[in-house]
Amino acid sequence: MRWYLDDPARGEAVEPLLRDAFDYGLEDRIIAEMARSRVAIAAVTGDVLAYSHAHAHPRAPGET
């Protein structure tokens, strides 16, 4: 990252070669739609879905 900040022109030359175009407008629309969907789901289920995953998060030595 430092090289990009030190020489933005070089970064601009390399960026098109990465073929990783980021569409900020699209990402914003996806996030807005996800937020609307959460509200719609909560209206049906009566609750807002909370994020969770199956991995434990031990908080003390020896916990699994």
C-alpha positions, 0 to 999 in steps of 0.5 A: 500500500505504501508504494501506491501512496508514494507514487499514485501515478504508478498505481493508476497504471497498474490498476487496470491490469488487475481486472478488479474493477470496483463498482461503488454505486453497485455496492451501495445499492446492494447494501441498501437492498440488504438493509431493506430485506432485513426489515422485510424479513423482520416484519414476517418473522417478528424479529431482526436476524442477528449475524452468527457463525459456528466457531467458538470464541474462547475468552479464557485459557482452556475454553474451547 
